[in-house]
Amino acid sequence: MALDEELRSTLAKRRGKVMAAGGAKKTDERHAKGLMTARERLAGLLQDGTFQEYGAHAKHACTAFGMGEVEIPADGVVVGTGYVAGRQIAAFSQDFTVVGGTLGKMHGQKIVWAMDYAEKNGVPLVGFKDSGGARIQEGIDALSGYGEVFYRNVVLSGVVPQIAIIAGPCAGGASYSPALMDFIIMTRQNAQMFITGPQVIKSVSGRDVSMDDVGGAEMHAAVSGNVHLLADDDAHAIELTRKLLSFFPSNNTEDPPHAPTPELDLEPDSGMDALVRSDASDPMDMHAIVRRVLDDGDLFEIHAQFAKNLIVGFGRVQGIIVGVLANNSMEKAGCLDIDSSDKGARFIRFCNAFNIPIVTFVDVPGFLPGIDQERGGIIRHGAKMLFAYSSATVPKITIVTRKAYGGSYLAMCSQEMGADVVFAWPTAQIAVMGGEGAVNILYSKELKAIEDAGAKKKKRKEFVELYRNEFASPYLAASKGYITDIIEPEMTRATVSLSLRKLLTKRELRPAKKHGLIPL
């Protein structure tokens, strides 16, 4: 017997209401603003025909404030699974056209279903955040929904990659879920993320601030550091998400999707030499250096607008996926500070959790001096770098290009911090401190005895050169076994490539414990 036509018609009508969401008018309004609908976002991310929805007919149970008569299609969130570039993910997309995408108990339970599915099946989780916050009519049930989501964000942490896309409002407690995820992508327009908005801030402090000041994408990318990647619009956010996923394994038990080139190219790169700056006071274009090592010069930079004195990002070296960290002497002379330490430590820990080898390029004169840094806790924040590198068991390759002074030398993954191999350029200077500072201490009596200013300047220069040659030379470090080898800059890509191939079989066990206590 064929399916009864009345049953077929009922299903079609119910499905039509769900698909219509907030209605044609609201959909048109979104399109006029350049926004996709919740379903369009998922359709843009996932391969055609692979989306399977969960909870399309879910219904809330709230009866207070007249809610018993209110229909909320899909309870304001579209949830399901699908494929991205042939690999499965779990995903959800909040629907602002339906009661502002507010989160009630059922809304939360649908997101929790996606999170539980991601954990059980070992697949990444991607969420589009576009919500007015808690559904106030549901009271504590809405808070319970948030609590269950937050709890599972933590359960999934380090188990499967989690990506949040802020594509609309994400206010109050709702912002803690993306903060608990691995990466936040935020659209430049039409998106806001904040705990307390301008009106609340004014009522409490009397200060007038704009939404951009407290919750805008540019602010979060450059100042707060909450946002890892900026997107021009929804389509660009989807593009960034796809590329980000291409560097990750599906879960922490798998290796990244390496695709080693069949033939290993060990030829020198003559173009690298033009980027080298032997004078430690001359800024060096570390972005260009890193790109010469990566395949096709493709560095997928993370946190590009935040703490620019440290570069972090993903790339490939002859098909092997790597996470890259590099000091940027064009910003704050490449010093490590509070923000860059947080940025670096977080990136290292993600790479370690998901088995991504780490390549570090060193050109660091020290930790940034200053009362604001000291009072702000640079000791505690800088220690995060030491902790992150030391606790990482993935392959770790370090290239000392120029300066590597004091504690910052250790904080940028020296051999003592667990680097598997450490290579230095002939321009490297590895010492307790820079020559200028060291001379002030080591040769203070000799310099004080010289009265003539010109003669003193000349002698100081001689002492600085002597110190660099005798006590900061990479050959001294190599003679003591702290450096694996000293290489020509043009051999950097070949050296990193060969080392990566050899280290992919690395296995390192640590003492059994619940977890380490990173200095937070």
N, C-alpha and C positions, 0 to 999 in steps of 0.2 A: 504493500500500500504506500502511496505517496504521502508526503507530509501534508497535514491538514492545512488548507489555505488560510484559515482563520489564525492558526498558530503562527504561520509564516508572516502574516500581516501584523500580528501583535509584536513579533520580534522586530520586524522592520520599523514599526512606529517607535518602539522603545529605543532601538539603536539610533534612529534618526534624532530623537531628543538628546541623546548623549552626544552625538556628533555635532549637533547644533550648538552645544555648550551655552554660552551667554547670548546667543542669537546673532543674526546677520548684522544688525546695527553696530554692536560692540566689536564684531570682527572687522567691519569696515573702518571703524574708528582706529583700531590697532594698525591696520594696514596703512592708514593715512599718516600715522606717526612713524612708519617704517618698521613696525614690529610684526613678528610672526605670532600666530596663535600657538597655544601649547602643543597641539597635535602637529602643526607645521614644523615646529622645532624638532620634535622627535623624528618626523619623516625626513627632515634634512640631514639628521645625524646618522640614521640607520639605513642599511641597504634595503632597497625596494622589496616589499613582500616578506620581510623577515620579522616585522613587529608582531608580537602576540601580546594582547592586552590582558591585564588582570584588573578585576573590580570595576568594569565599565558600568555595571548596574548597582554599584554600592550605594547605600542610602544611609543618611545620618539618622540618629535616634533622638535628636534634641526636640523637645516640645515647648520649652520656655520661650517667652517673648514672641509667640505666634509662629515659631519655627516649624511646628508640626505640619503646617500647611505649605511650607516652602520646599519646592523641589530644587535640588542642587545636582545637576548632571555630573556624574562620575565623582561626586563630592569635591569638585574643584581641583582634581589632580589626575593626570593621565599617567598610568603606571604599566610597565611591561618589560619585555626582553626583546632583543634583536641582535643583529650583527653589524659590526663596523670593520670593514676590510677583512671580512672572513672570520672575525673573532667575536664571540658572544659578549654582550654586556647586559647589565640590568640598568633600567633608567626610569626616571619619573620627571614629569613636567607640570608645574603648578599652573593653573588656569585662572588668570586674573579676570577673565570675562564672567566667571562664575563666583558670585559673592566675594569678589576681590581676591580670589585664590586663598582665602583665609583657611587656617588649619583648625579643624575640629578633630574629634576622636577618630572617626572613620577615615578622614583624610590622612591623619597620622599613621593609622594602621595600614593603609595602602602603601605608604612610603616604607614602613617597616617590612612589609612583605617583600619589596624589592631588595631591601638590605639583607634580609635573611636569605633570600634567593642567591644574592651575590656571594654570601659567605658559604652556603652549602655547595654551590657549584663552582666556586673559585673564579668568579668573573668580576671585572671592574664595575664600579657604580658611577653613573653620571646623573646629576640632578639639575634641572633648570629651576632656578628660584625666582618666583614672580608672585609675591603674596603680600597682602595687607597685614599679615601677622596672625595672631591668635583670633579665632572666632569667638568673640566676647560672649555671645549668647550661650555658648557651651561651657563657659566658666572653667572650673578646675579640670574638666574632661579635656579641654584644649591643652592645658598645661601638661596633663598626663601624656597627651599625644606627643608634645615636644620632648618630654623626658624620655620616652621610648626611642625617639629618633636619635637624640643625643647619645644615649647609652649604646646604641648600635653603631653610631659613628666611631665610638671608642673601641668597640669589639672588632670592627672591621679594620681599624688602624693597623697598618703593617701586614695585613692579611691580603687585602685586595686594594688596588688603587681607587681613590675616591676623588672625583672632580665635580666641583660646583660651578655652575654658570649663573651669575647674577644678571638677570635680563629684565629686571623690573624692581619694584620695592622689596627690600628684605630688612624688616625693621624689628627693633626690640630683641626679644629672646630668640627670634627666628634666625638672627645673624650668627648665633653660636654654632649652628649645624655646619654651615660652610667653613667656619673657623676651625672646626674639628676635622675637616677633610684635608686632603693632601694638596690640592691646587684649586685656586679660585680664579676664574675668568670673569671679567666684568665688562659690560658694554659701556662705551663712553657716554651714550645718551640714554635717557629714559630709565636708568637704573640708579638705585640708591641703597646704601647699606649703613645702618647706624643703630646704636642702642637707644639714644635719646635724640630726638629731632630738634630743629631750631626753636620751636615754640616752647618745648620743655626747658631747653637751656636758657631761654630768655626769662621764663617764669622763675627759675631757680637762681640764676646769676645776674639777670638783667642785661645780659650781653646779646646784642643782635648779631646773628650769624646766618649765613645762607646754607641751603641744602648742600651745595657743592663743598662748603667748608667742612661739614661734618659727615657727609655721606656720599660725596661724589667719587666717581671712578678714578679721576686723576689724583685726587687726594689720597685715596687708599693705595694707589700704585706707587706714589712717590714719597708720601709722608708716613702714613701708618704702617705701610708694608703688608697690609692684609691681602692685597690683590697681587697675584703673580703675573697675570697677563691681561692686557687691555685689548678689547675688541671694538672695531668700528661700529658693528651692528650685529644682529642675530646670526646672519650668515657667516660673518667673520668669526664669531665665537664658536660656531660649529666647526669651521675649518681648523681653528686652533685646537679644539678638542680632539679632532681626528688625528692631527699631527702629534699631539701630546701622547695619545694612546699608542702611537706607533713605536714609541721608545720603551714601553712597559711590557713586562710579562703579564699574564692574566691574573696571577696571584703569586704569593711569596714562595711557593714551592717550585716555581718554574724559573728558567733563565729568560732573560730578555730575548726578543726575536732577532738574535744575531743572524747575519747573512754574510759570513766571511767570504771575501773575494777568493776565487779558486787559486789565483797566483798572488803571492805576497810580493809587493813592490818595495824594494829596499833602496831605490835610487835616491841620491841626494836631491834636495829641493833648493836650487840655486836662488830662488826668489826670497827665501827666508833671510839671507844675509843682509838684504837692503833694509830690513826692519830692526836689526840689532842696533842698540845704542850702548856703546861701551861706557860713556860717561854716566855715572849713577844719578847725576842731577838732571839729566836730559830725559823728559818723559818719553815712554816707549808705548807704541800702539799695540797693547796686548790683545785687543779684539782681532787685529789683523794677524798676529802671531798664532792665536788659537785657530783661526779660520784656515790657515795654511796647513795645519795638522789634520783638520777634519775633512772628511770626504766632501767634495764640491764646495768647500768653504761654508758649509751649512751648520751654523751654530744656532740652535733654538734656545735663545736666551730666556731665562726665568728671572723675574724681579728686575727687569732691565732699568726701570725708573727709580728703583729703591736701592740705597747704599751702593752707589755706582763705583765706589772704590774696590769692590769685589765683584767679579764677573762669575756668574754661575749659569749653567745651561746644559742641554743635551746635544749630542752629535754622534757621528759614526767615524771610526777609523778603519778604513779598508773593510767595511761591513760590520765591525764590532761596535755595538752601542756602548757609549760611555757618558758619564756625568763629568763635567769640567768645572773646575774652580780656578780662578786666576786673579792675582792682584792687578789693579789698574792704576798705574802711576800717574795717569792723567786726571785722577780724582783724589784729592787729599794725599797726593804723593804715593798712593797705594797703601797707606797705613790701614791697619785693622782698627775698627772702632766698635761701639756698642751695636749699631744696626748691622754692620757687615758681619759681625760675629754671629748674630742671630740668624742672619740670612744664610751664611755658610753652613752653620751647624744643622739647620733644618734641612738643607739640601743634601748634605752628607748622609743624614739619617734616613732620608727617603731612599737614596741610592742603595744604601746598605740593606734596607728592608726588602728591596725588590731586586737584589743581586746584580746591580748595575756597577761595573767597574768605574773607578774614580781616577781621573788624571788631573794633577794639580800643577799649575804654572806659578812659580814663586818670584816675586819682585817686591819684597816688603821691607820697609825701613824700620818697622816697629809698630807698637800700638799707639794710637793717636794721643798725644799729650794734651792735658787741659783739665781745669777744675770741673767742668761740666761732665767730662768723661769719668773722672774719678768718683764724683758724687753720684753719677748715674749708674755706677756699678760695673765699670769696664772689667774689673777683676772677675766678677761673676759671669759676665757675658763672654769675655774672652775665653774663660775656662770651658765654655760650651764647645768651642772649636777643638780644644784639646780632648775633651770627652768624646765628641762625635768621631773624630779621626781615630782615636785609640780604640774605640769600641767597634769600629767598622771592620768586618772580616772579608769584604769583597776585595778583588785585586786593586792595589793602590800604587800608582806610578807618579813620581814627583820629578818635575823638571825645574831646577834652580836656574833662572835666567840671569838675574843680577843680584840685587840686595836680598839678604836673608839674615836679619839681625835679631839677636836676643830671643825673647820669648816668642816673638812672631815667627821666627825661623821654625821653632817647634810646632807652633799653632798651624803652620801650613804644611803639615804632614812630612816631617823629617823622618829619617830612618827610625829614630827612637820612638816615634809615635805610630809605628807599624807599617810604614811604607815598604812595599816589597822590593822596589828598586828606586834609587834616587840618582838621577843624572844631572850634571851641571854643565853649563856653557863655560867657556874660558873667561867670560865676563863676570862670572859669579863672585860675590863677596859674602862669605859666610863667617860671621863673627858675633861676639857678645854685643857689640854696638858698632855704629858707623865710625869711620876714621876720624872725622871732625870731633866727635864727642870723646872718643878714646884718647886722642892727643891731649885734650884739655886736662885729662886725669893723669895720664902716664908721663907726660912731658911738661907738666905745669912749672916745675922749678927751672928747667932749662929755658922755657919761654919767658918767664918772669925776669930772668937774668939778662935778657936782651932788651936794651932800652930803645934802640932805633926801630921805628915802626915798620919801615920797609924791610929791614933785616929780619924782624920778627915774623912778618908775613911770609917771607921766603922760607924761613926755617920751619914755620908751621906747615907749609906745603910739603917740605921734605919729610917731616915727621909723619904726615898723613899718608904719603906714598909709601914710606917705610912700613907703617902699620898695615896698610892694605896688602903689600907684597909679602910681609912676614906672617901676619896673624889673620888675615881675611882671605887669603888665597884659596881657591877651590882645591888646589893641589895639597894644601895642608890637611883639609878635610878628607881628601881621598887617601892620603897617606895613613890616616888614622882609621880608615875603613868606614867613614860616615857617608861616603859617596860611592855608588856602584861604579861609575865611570864618568869621565869628562868627555863631552862630545862637541863636535862642531854644530852650530845652529842649523845648518842645512841638513843634518842627519836626524833632526828631532822627529819628524813624522815617521821615518823608517824605524827609529829606535822604539818609539811608542808602539808602532804596529807590531813589531816582533815581540816586544815584551807582553803585549796584550794576548797574543796567540798562546804564548807559553803559560800565562797566568790564568787562563780560563779554567784550568783544572784545579785551581787552588781550593783547598779545604782547610779550614781553621776552626778548631773547637775552643771554647772558653769555659772557665769554671761554671758549674751549674749554679744558677741563682734565679730568683724571681725576675728581677730587672736591676739595672744599674740606676744610680741616683744622679742624673744629669743636673748640674747646677742651674736651677731655674730662677 
